[in-house]
Amino acid sequence: MLTKQTQPEPTGSSMAQSSKSSAESYNATASLSPNVPATRSVTCLGATLTIEGKVTSDEDLQIDGKVQGPISLQGRRLTVGRTAQLVSEITAGEVIVYGKITGNLSARDRVEIKRDGSVFGDITTVRISIEDGADFKGRIEIDRPKP
């Protein structure tokens, strides 16, 4: 994040230069505050990949290929790409659908079905968004957020 390299100052440097270095250090540290979201690690399954079986992960996942079998990403984000075709029971923190899902979805936080995305199955979530042009056939159950 920080591109400037700090070098030790020669002895006899002025107090103004010393206070400037302190301010620069403070600003660099402030930019790493806990309010800034950390980068998220995302695993991608490519468009030519076909998986038959159970998929589990502790990191975010983007699928562009075909998956047949349960997908479990406890508390993480699943992005279903435009070329993806899933026949799966899905459990995740968030599910964002650009492709096609056949099976039930359970998302702790939210489900988004984007234009041209489709879900054929039941959805259980706290928040849901279905864009114009999306396909959905199933039942929606809105869970209350857990404190």
Rosetta constraint file for C-alpha pairs under 8 A:
AtomPair CA 2 CA 28 HARMONIC 6.90 0.50
AtomPair CA 9 CA 13 HARMONIC 6.65 0.50
AtomPair CA 13 CA 17 HARMONIC 6.76 0.50
AtomPair CA 13 CA 18 HARMONIC 7.24 0.50
AtomPair CA 14 CA 18 HARMONIC 6.49 0.50
AtomPair CA 15 CA 19 HARMONIC 6.15 0.50
AtomPair CA 16 CA 20 HARMONIC 6.15 0.50
AtomPair CA 17 CA 21 HARMONIC 6.32 0.50
AtomPair CA 18 CA 22 HARMONIC 6.45 0.50
AtomPair CA 19 CA 23 HARMONIC 6.26 0.50
AtomPair CA 20 CA 24 HARMONIC 6.22 0.50
AtomPair CA 21 CA 25 HARMONIC 6.17 0.50
AtomPair CA 22 CA 26 HARMONIC 6.12 0.50
AtomPair CA 23 CA 27 HARMONIC 6.16 0.50
AtomPair CA 24 CA 28 HARMONIC 6.22 0.50
AtomPair CA 25 CA 29 HARMONIC 6.20 0.50
AtomPair CA 26 CA 30 HARMONIC 6.03 0.50
AtomPair CA 27 CA 31 HARMONIC 6.28 0.50
AtomPair CA 28 CA 32 HARMONIC 7.05 0.50
AtomPair CA 29 CA 33 HARMONIC 7.25 0.50
AtomPair CA 31 CA 36 HARMONIC 7.91 0.50
AtomPair CA 32 CA 36 HARMONIC 6.89 0.50
AtomPair CA 40 CA 59 HARMONIC 7.90 0.50
AtomPair CA 40 CA 60 HARMONIC 7.26 0.50
AtomPair CA 41 CA 59 HARMONIC 6.08 0.50
AtomPair CA 41 CA 60 HARMONIC 6.20 0.50
AtomPair CA 42 CA 59 HARMONIC 6.19 0.50
AtomPair CA 42 CA 60 HARMONIC 4.61 0.50
AtomPair CA 42 CA 61 HARMONIC 5.37 0.50
AtomPair CA 42 CA 62 HARMONIC 6.93 0.50
AtomPair CA 43 CA 59 HARMONIC 7.07 0.50
AtomPair CA 43 CA 60 HARMONIC 6.20 0.50
AtomPair CA 43 CA 61 HARMONIC 4.78 0.50
AtomPair CA 43 CA 62 HARMONIC 6.14 0.50
AtomPair CA 44 CA 61 HARMONIC 5.85 0.50
AtomPair CA 44 CA 62 HARMONIC 4.69 0.50
AtomPair CA 44 CA 63 HARMONIC 5.86 0.50
AtomPair CA 44 CA 64 HARMONIC 7.60 0.50
AtomPair CA 45 CA 49 HARMONIC 6.51 0.50
AtomPair CA 45 CA 61 HARMONIC 7.75 0.50
AtomPair CA 45 CA 62 HARMONIC 6.24 0.50
AtomPair CA 45 CA 63 HARMONIC 4.79 0.50
AtomPair CA 45 CA 64 HARMONIC 5.91 0.50
AtomPair CA 45 CA 65 HARMONIC 6.36 0.50
AtomPair CA 46 CA 63 HARMONIC 6.54 0.50
AtomPair CA 46 CA 64 HARMONIC 5.12 0.50
AtomPair CA 46 CA 65 HARMONIC 5.47 0.50
AtomPair CA 47 CA 63 HARMONIC 7.58 0.50
AtomPair CA 47 CA 64 HARMONIC 4.45 0.50
AtomPair CA 47 CA 65 HARMONIC 3.91 0.50
AtomPair CA 47 CA 66 HARMONIC 7.46 0.50
AtomPair CA 47 CA 83 HARMONIC 6.38 0.50
AtomPair CA 47 CA 84 HARMONIC 6.91 0.50
AtomPair CA 48 CA 64 HARMONIC 7.90 0.50
AtomPair CA 48 CA 65 HARMONIC 5.65 0.50
AtomPair CA 48 CA 66 HARMONIC 7.91 0.50
AtomPair CA 49 CA 64 HARMONIC 7.92 0.50
AtomPair CA 49 CA 65 HARMONIC 5.04 0.50
AtomPair CA 49 CA 66 HARMONIC 6.37 0.50
AtomPair CA 50 CA 65 HARMONIC 5.96 0.50
AtomPair CA 50 CA 66 HARMONIC 4.67 0.50
AtomPair CA 50 CA 67 HARMONIC 5.84 0.50
AtomPair CA 51 CA 66 HARMONIC 6.24 0.50
AtomPair CA 51 CA 67 HARMONIC 4.73 0.50
AtomPair CA 51 CA 68 HARMONIC 6.22 0.50
AtomPair CA 51 CA 69 HARMONIC 7.98 0.50
AtomPair CA 52 CA 67 HARMONIC 5.92 0.50
AtomPair CA 52 CA 68 HARMONIC 4.79 0.50
AtomPair CA 52 CA 69 HARMONIC 5.92 0.50
AtomPair CA 53 CA 67 HARMONIC 7.70 0.50
AtomPair CA 53 CA 68 HARMONIC 6.24 0.50
AtomPair CA 53 CA 69 HARMONIC 4.72 0.50
AtomPair CA 53 CA 70 HARMONIC 6.96 0.50
AtomPair CA 54 CA 69 HARMONIC 5.22 0.50
AtomPair CA 54 CA 70 HARMONIC 4.98 0.50
AtomPair CA 54 CA 71 HARMONIC 6.06 0.50
AtomPair CA 55 CA 69 HARMONIC 7.33 0.50
AtomPair CA 55 CA 70 HARMONIC 6.24 0.50
AtomPair CA 55 CA 71 HARMONIC 4.70 0.50
AtomPair CA 55 CA 72 HARMONIC 6.27 0.50
AtomPair CA 56 CA 71 HARMONIC 5.84 0.50
AtomPair CA 56 CA 72 HARMONIC 4.75 0.50
AtomPair CA 56 CA 73 HARMONIC 5.83 0.50
AtomPair CA 57 CA 61 HARMONIC 7.67 0.50
AtomPair CA 57 CA 72 HARMONIC 6.70 0.50
AtomPair CA 57 CA 73 HARMONIC 5.25 0.50
AtomPair CA 57 CA 74 HARMONIC 7.71 0.50
AtomPair CA 58 CA 73 HARMONIC 6.12 0.50
AtomPair CA 58 CA 74 HARMONIC 6.95 0.50
AtomPair CA 58 CA 76 HARMONIC 6.96 0.50
AtomPair CA 59 CA 73 HARMONIC 7.20 0.50
AtomPair CA 59 CA 76 HARMONIC 6.04 0.50
AtomPair CA 59 CA 77 HARMONIC 7.70 0.50
AtomPair CA 60 CA 73 HARMONIC 7.41 0.50
AtomPair CA 60 CA 76 HARMONIC 5.23 0.50
AtomPair CA 60 CA 77 HARMONIC 4.80 0.50
AtomPair CA 60 CA 78 HARMONIC 6.02 0.50
AtomPair CA 61 CA 76 HARMONIC 7.88 0.50
AtomPair CA 61 CA 77 HARMONIC 6.35 0.50
AtomPair CA 61 CA 78 HARMONIC 4.99 0.50
AtomPair CA 61 CA 79 HARMONIC 6.27 0.50
AtomPair CA 62 CA 78 HARMONIC 5.83 0.50
AtomPair CA 62 CA 79 HARMONIC 4.57 0.50
AtomPair CA 62 CA 80 HARMONIC 5.95 0.50
AtomPair CA 62 CA 81 HARMONIC 6.73 0.50
AtomPair CA 63 CA 78 HARMONIC 7.69 0.50
AtomPair CA 63 CA 79 HARMONIC 6.34 0.50
AtomPair CA 63 CA 80 HARMONIC 5.18 0.50
AtomPair CA 63 CA 81 HARMONIC 5.74 0.50
AtomPair CA 63 CA 84 HARMONIC 6.13 0.50
AtomPair CA 64 CA 80 HARMONIC 6.41 0.50
AtomPair CA 64 CA 81 HARMONIC 4.68 0.50
AtomPair CA 64 CA 82 HARMONIC 6.70 0.50
AtomPair CA 64 CA 83 HARMONIC 5.26 0.50
AtomPair CA 64 CA 84 HARMONIC 4.29 0.50
AtomPair CA 64 CA 85 HARMONIC 7.73 0.50
AtomPair CA 65 CA 83 HARMONIC 6.36 0.50
AtomPair CA 65 CA 84 HARMONIC 4.65 0.50
AtomPair CA 65 CA 85 HARMONIC 6.44 0.50
AtomPair CA 66 CA 84 HARMONIC 5.66 0.50
AtomPair CA 66 CA 85 HARMONIC 4.84 0.50
AtomPair CA 66 CA 86 HARMONIC 5.69 0.50
AtomPair CA 67 CA 85 HARMONIC 6.61 0.50
AtomPair CA 67 CA 86 HARMONIC 4.87 0.50
AtomPair CA 67 CA 87 HARMONIC 6.27 0.50
AtomPair CA 67 CA 88 HARMONIC 7.16 0.50
AtomPair CA 68 CA 86 HARMONIC 5.99 0.50
AtomPair CA 68 CA 87 HARMONIC 4.78 0.50
AtomPair CA 68 CA 88 HARMONIC 5.76 0.50
AtomPair CA 69 CA 87 HARMONIC 6.41 0.50
AtomPair CA 69 CA 88 HARMONIC 4.92 0.50
AtomPair CA 69 CA 89 HARMONIC 6.99 0.50
AtomPair CA 70 CA 88 HARMONIC 4.87 0.50
AtomPair CA 70 CA 89 HARMONIC 4.77 0.50
AtomPair CA 70 CA 90 HARMONIC 6.00 0.50
AtomPair CA 71 CA 88 HARMONIC 6.49 0.50
AtomPair CA 71 CA 89 HARMONIC 6.25 0.50
AtomPair CA 71 CA 90 HARMONIC 4.85 0.50
AtomPair CA 71 CA 91 HARMONIC 6.33 0.50
AtomPair CA 72 CA 90 HARMONIC 5.98 0.50
AtomPair CA 72 CA 91 HARMONIC 4.84 0.50
AtomPair CA 72 CA 92 HARMONIC 6.07 0.50
AtomPair CA 73 CA 77 HARMONIC 7.14 0.50
AtomPair CA 73 CA 78 HARMONIC 7.34 0.50
AtomPair CA 73 CA 91 HARMONIC 6.02 0.50
AtomPair CA 73 CA 92 HARMONIC 4.57 0.50
AtomPair CA 73 CA 93 HARMONIC 7.04 0.50
AtomPair CA 74 CA 91 HARMONIC 6.53 0.50
AtomPair CA 74 CA 92 HARMONIC 4.97 0.50
AtomPair CA 74 CA 93 HARMONIC 6.10 0.50
AtomPair CA 75 CA 92 HARMONIC 5.43 0.50
AtomPair CA 75 CA 93 HARMONIC 3.86 0.50
AtomPair CA 75 CA 94 HARMONIC 7.35 0.50
AtomPair CA 75 CA 108 HARMONIC 6.83 0.50
AtomPair CA 76 CA 92 HARMONIC 5.59 0.50
AtomPair CA 76 CA 93 HARMONIC 4.69 0.50
AtomPair CA 76 CA 94 HARMONIC 6.35 0.50
AtomPair CA 77 CA 92 HARMONIC 6.26 0.50
AtomPair CA 77 CA 93 HARMONIC 5.61 0.50
AtomPair CA 77 CA 94 HARMONIC 4.57 0.50
AtomPair CA 77 CA 95 HARMONIC 5.87 0.50
AtomPair CA 77 CA 96 HARMONIC 7.71 0.50
AtomPair CA 78 CA 92 HARMONIC 6.68 0.50
AtomPair CA 78 CA 93 HARMONIC 7.85 0.50
AtomPair CA 78 CA 94 HARMONIC 6.13 0.50
AtomPair CA 78 CA 95 HARMONIC 4.82 0.50
AtomPair CA 78 CA 96 HARMONIC 6.29 0.50
AtomPair CA 79 CA 95 HARMONIC 5.94 0.50
AtomPair CA 79 CA 96 HARMONIC 4.80 0.50
AtomPair CA 79 CA 97 HARMONIC 6.09 0.50
AtomPair CA 79 CA 98 HARMONIC 7.67 0.50
AtomPair CA 80 CA 84 HARMONIC 5.96 0.50
AtomPair CA 80 CA 95 HARMONIC 7.58 0.50
AtomPair CA 80 CA 96 HARMONIC 6.12 0.50
AtomPair CA 80 CA 97 HARMONIC 4.79 0.50
AtomPair CA 80 CA 98 HARMONIC 5.62 0.50
AtomPair CA 80 CA 99 HARMONIC 5.58 0.50
AtomPair CA 80 CA 100 HARMONIC 7.54 0.50
AtomPair CA 81 CA 97 HARMONIC 6.80 0.50
AtomPair CA 81 CA 98 HARMONIC 5.14 0.50
AtomPair CA 81 CA 99 HARMONIC 5.23 0.50
AtomPair CA 82 CA 97 HARMONIC 7.97 0.50
AtomPair CA 82 CA 98 HARMONIC 4.74 0.50
AtomPair CA 82 CA 99 HARMONIC 4.16 0.50
AtomPair CA 82 CA 100 HARMONIC 7.72 0.50
AtomPair CA 82 CA 117 HARMONIC 7.30 0.50
AtomPair CA 83 CA 99 HARMONIC 5.76 0.50
AtomPair CA 83 CA 100 HARMONIC 7.97 0.50
AtomPair CA 84 CA 98 HARMONIC 7.99 0.50
AtomPair CA 84 CA 99 HARMONIC 5.05 0.50
AtomPair CA 84 CA 100 HARMONIC 6.12 0.50
AtomPair CA 85 CA 99 HARMONIC 6.38 0.50
AtomPair CA 85 CA 100 HARMONIC 4.90 0.50
AtomPair CA 85 CA 101 HARMONIC 6.04 0.50
AtomPair CA 86 CA 100 HARMONIC 6.20 0.50
AtomPair CA 86 CA 101 HARMONIC 4.73 0.50
AtomPair CA 86 CA 102 HARMONIC 6.08 0.50
AtomPair CA 86 CA 103 HARMONIC 7.93 0.50
AtomPair CA 87 CA 101 HARMONIC 6.02 0.50
AtomPair CA 87 CA 102 HARMONIC 4.75 0.50
AtomPair CA 87 CA 103 HARMONIC 5.84 0.50
AtomPair CA 88 CA 101 HARMONIC 7.15 0.50
AtomPair CA 88 CA 102 HARMONIC 6.35 0.50
AtomPair CA 88 CA 103 HARMONIC 5.06 0.50
AtomPair CA 88 CA 104 HARMONIC 7.11 0.50
AtomPair CA 89 CA 103 HARMONIC 5.19 0.50
AtomPair CA 89 CA 104 HARMONIC 5.00 0.50
AtomPair CA 89 CA 105 HARMONIC 6.12 0.50
AtomPair CA 90 CA 103 HARMONIC 7.47 0.50
AtomPair CA 90 CA 104 HARMONIC 6.28 0.50
AtomPair CA 90 CA 105 HARMONIC 4.79 0.50
AtomPair CA 90 CA 106 HARMONIC 6.06 0.50
AtomPair CA 91 CA 105 HARMONIC 6.16 0.50
AtomPair CA 91 CA 106 HARMONIC 4.82 0.50
AtomPair CA 91 CA 107 HARMONIC 5.89 0.50
AtomPair CA 92 CA 106 HARMONIC 6.48 0.50
AtomPair CA 92 CA 107 HARMONIC 4.95 0.50
AtomPair CA 92 CA 108 HARMONIC 6.49 0.50
AtomPair CA 93 CA 107 HARMONIC 4.96 0.50
AtomPair CA 93 CA 108 HARMONIC 4.61 0.50
AtomPair CA 93 CA 109 HARMONIC 5.35 0.50
AtomPair CA 93 CA 110 HARMONIC 7.06 0.50
AtomPair CA 94 CA 107 HARMONIC 5.41 0.50
AtomPair CA 94 CA 108 HARMONIC 6.67 0.50
AtomPair CA 94 CA 109 HARMONIC 5.57 0.50
AtomPair CA 94 CA 110 HARMONIC 5.00 0.50
AtomPair CA 94 CA 111 HARMONIC 5.83 0.50
AtomPair CA 95 CA 107 HARMONIC 6.57 0.50
AtomPair CA 95 CA 110 HARMONIC 6.55 0.50
AtomPair CA 95 CA 111 HARMONIC 4.82 0.50
AtomPair CA 95 CA 112 HARMONIC 6.34 0.50
AtomPair CA 96 CA 111 HARMONIC 5.89 0.50
AtomPair CA 96 CA 112 HARMONIC 4.75 0.50
AtomPair CA 96 CA 113 HARMONIC 6.09 0.50
AtomPair CA 96 CA 114 HARMONIC 7.38 0.50
AtomPair CA 97 CA 101 HARMONIC 7.87 0.50
AtomPair CA 97 CA 111 HARMONIC 7.83 0.50
AtomPair CA 97 CA 112 HARMONIC 6.07 0.50
AtomPair CA 97 CA 113 HARMONIC 4.77 0.50
AtomPair CA 97 CA 114 HARMONIC 5.85 0.50
AtomPair CA 97 CA 117 HARMONIC 5.56 0.50
AtomPair CA 97 CA 118 HARMONIC 7.17 0.50
AtomPair CA 97 CA 119 HARMONIC 7.95 0.50
AtomPair CA 98 CA 113 HARMONIC 6.59 0.50
AtomPair CA 98 CA 114 HARMONIC 5.35 0.50
AtomPair CA 98 CA 115 HARMONIC 7.02 0.50
AtomPair CA 98 CA 116 HARMONIC 6.39 0.50
AtomPair CA 98 CA 117 HARMONIC 4.26 0.50
AtomPair CA 98 CA 118 HARMONIC 7.40 0.50
AtomPair CA 99 CA 116 HARMONIC 7.11 0.50
AtomPair CA 99 CA 117 HARMONIC 4.69 0.50
AtomPair CA 99 CA 118 HARMONIC 6.27 0.50
AtomPair CA 100 CA 117 HARMONIC 5.86 0.50
AtomPair CA 100 CA 118 HARMONIC 4.79 0.50
AtomPair CA 100 CA 119 HARMONIC 6.06 0.50
AtomPair CA 101 CA 118 HARMONIC 6.18 0.50
AtomPair CA 101 CA 119 HARMONIC 4.79 0.50
AtomPair CA 101 CA 120 HARMONIC 6.27 0.50
AtomPair CA 101 CA 121 HARMONIC 7.93 0.50
AtomPair CA 102 CA 119 HARMONIC 5.95 0.50
AtomPair CA 102 CA 120 HARMONIC 4.80 0.50
AtomPair CA 102 CA 121 HARMONIC 6.03 0.50
AtomPair CA 103 CA 119 HARMONIC 7.55 0.50
AtomPair CA 103 CA 120 HARMONIC 6.17 0.50
AtomPair CA 103 CA 121 HARMONIC 4.74 0.50
AtomPair CA 103 CA 122 HARMONIC 7.15 0.50
AtomPair CA 104 CA 120 HARMONIC 7.70 0.50
AtomPair CA 104 CA 121 HARMONIC 4.69 0.50
AtomPair CA 104 CA 122 HARMONIC 4.72 0.50
AtomPair CA 104 CA 123 HARMONIC 5.91 0.50
AtomPair CA 105 CA 121 HARMONIC 7.24 0.50
AtomPair CA 105 CA 122 HARMONIC 6.24 0.50
AtomPair CA 105 CA 123 HARMONIC 4.75 0.50
AtomPair CA 105 CA 124 HARMONIC 6.24 0.50
AtomPair CA 106 CA 123 HARMONIC 5.89 0.50
AtomPair CA 106 CA 124 HARMONIC 4.74 0.50
AtomPair CA 106 CA 125 HARMONIC 5.97 0.50
AtomPair CA 107 CA 111 HARMONIC 6.51 0.50
AtomPair CA 107 CA 123 HARMONIC 7.88 0.50
AtomPair CA 107 CA 124 HARMONIC 6.30 0.50
AtomPair CA 107 CA 125 HARMONIC 4.89 0.50
AtomPair CA 107 CA 126 HARMONIC 7.48 0.50
AtomPair CA 108 CA 125 HARMONIC 5.74 0.50
AtomPair CA 108 CA 126 HARMONIC 6.53 0.50
AtomPair CA 109 CA 125 HARMONIC 6.23 0.50
AtomPair CA 109 CA 126 HARMONIC 5.49 0.50
AtomPair CA 109 CA 127 HARMONIC 6.38 0.50
AtomPair CA 109 CA 145 HARMONIC 7.95 0.50
AtomPair CA 110 CA 125 HARMONIC 5.73 0.50
AtomPair CA 110 CA 126 HARMONIC 5.81 0.50
AtomPair CA 110 CA 127 HARMONIC 4.54 0.50
AtomPair CA 110 CA 128 HARMONIC 5.53 0.50
AtomPair CA 110 CA 129 HARMONIC 8.00 0.50
AtomPair CA 111 CA 125 HARMONIC 6.79 0.50
AtomPair CA 111 CA 127 HARMONIC 6.42 0.50
AtomPair CA 111 CA 128 HARMONIC 4.81 0.50
AtomPair CA 111 CA 129 HARMONIC 6.35 0.50
AtomPair CA 112 CA 128 HARMONIC 5.80 0.50
AtomPair CA 112 CA 129 HARMONIC 4.68 0.50
AtomPair CA 112 CA 130 HARMONIC 5.95 0.50
AtomPair CA 112 CA 131 HARMONIC 7.94 0.50
AtomPair CA 113 CA 117 HARMONIC 5.68 0.50
AtomPair CA 113 CA 118 HARMONIC 6.82 0.50
AtomPair CA 113 CA 119 HARMONIC 7.61 0.50
AtomPair CA 113 CA 129 HARMONIC 6.19 0.50
AtomPair CA 113 CA 130 HARMONIC 4.78 0.50
AtomPair CA 113 CA 131 HARMONIC 6.24 0.50
AtomPair CA 113 CA 134 HARMONIC 6.35 0.50
AtomPair CA 114 CA 130 HARMONIC 6.32 0.50
AtomPair CA 114 CA 131 HARMONIC 5.26 0.50
AtomPair CA 114 CA 132 HARMONIC 7.89 0.50
AtomPair CA 114 CA 133 HARMONIC 7.88 0.50
AtomPair CA 114 CA 134 HARMONIC 5.97 0.50
AtomPair CA 115 CA 130 HARMONIC 7.88 0.50
AtomPair CA 115 CA 131 HARMONIC 5.36 0.50
AtomPair CA 115 CA 132 HARMONIC 5.94 0.50
AtomPair CA 115 CA 133 HARMONIC 4.82 0.50
AtomPair CA 115 CA 134 HARMONIC 4.59 0.50
AtomPair CA 116 CA 133 HARMONIC 5.77 0.50
AtomPair CA 116 CA 134 HARMONIC 4.97 0.50
AtomPair CA 116 CA 135 HARMONIC 7.18 0.50
AtomPair CA 117 CA 133 HARMONIC 7.96 0.50
AtomPair CA 117 CA 134 HARMONIC 5.13 0.50
AtomPair CA 117 CA 135 HARMONIC 6.32 0.50
AtomPair CA 118 CA 134 HARMONIC 5.77 0.50
AtomPair CA 118 CA 135 HARMONIC 4.38 0.50
AtomPair CA 118 CA 136 HARMONIC 5.67 0.50
AtomPair CA 119 CA 135 HARMONIC 6.26 0.50
AtomPair CA 119 CA 136 HARMONIC 4.90 0.50
AtomPair CA 119 CA 137 HARMONIC 6.51 0.50
AtomPair CA 119 CA 138 HARMONIC 7.91 0.50
AtomPair CA 120 CA 135 HARMONIC 7.91 0.50
AtomPair CA 120 CA 136 HARMONIC 5.78 0.50
AtomPair CA 120 CA 137 HARMONIC 4.87 0.50
AtomPair CA 120 CA 138 HARMONIC 5.94 0.50
AtomPair CA 121 CA 136 HARMONIC 7.84 0.50
AtomPair CA 121 CA 137 HARMONIC 6.26 0.50
AtomPair CA 121 CA 138 HARMONIC 4.72 0.50
AtomPair CA 121 CA 139 HARMONIC 6.97 0.50
AtomPair CA 122 CA 137 HARMONIC 7.87 0.50
AtomPair CA 122 CA 138 HARMONIC 4.81 0.50
AtomPair CA 122 CA 139 HARMONIC 4.59 0.50
AtomPair CA 122 CA 140 HARMONIC 5.89 0.50
AtomPair CA 122 CA 141 HARMONIC 7.89 0.50
AtomPair CA 123 CA 138 HARMONIC 7.41 0.50
AtomPair CA 123 CA 139 HARMONIC 6.19 0.50
AtomPair CA 123 CA 140 HARMONIC 4.81 0.50
AtomPair CA 123 CA 141 HARMONIC 6.18 0.50
AtomPair CA 124 CA 140 HARMONIC 5.95 0.50
AtomPair CA 124 CA 141 HARMONIC 4.73 0.50
AtomPair CA 124 CA 142 HARMONIC 5.92 0.50
AtomPair CA 124 CA 143 HARMONIC 6.73 0.50
AtomPair CA 125 CA 140 HARMONIC 7.92 0.50
AtomPair CA 125 CA 141 HARMONIC 6.55 0.50
AtomPair CA 125 CA 142 HARMONIC 5.25 0.50
AtomPair CA 125 CA 143 HARMONIC 5.56 0.50
AtomPair CA 126 CA 142 HARMONIC 5.19 0.50
AtomPair CA 126 CA 143 HARMONIC 4.87 0.50
AtomPair CA 126 CA 144 HARMONIC 5.89 0.50
AtomPair CA 126 CA 145 HARMONIC 6.05 0.50
AtomPair CA 127 CA 142 HARMONIC 6.97 0.50
AtomPair CA 130 CA 134 HARMONIC 6.47 0.50
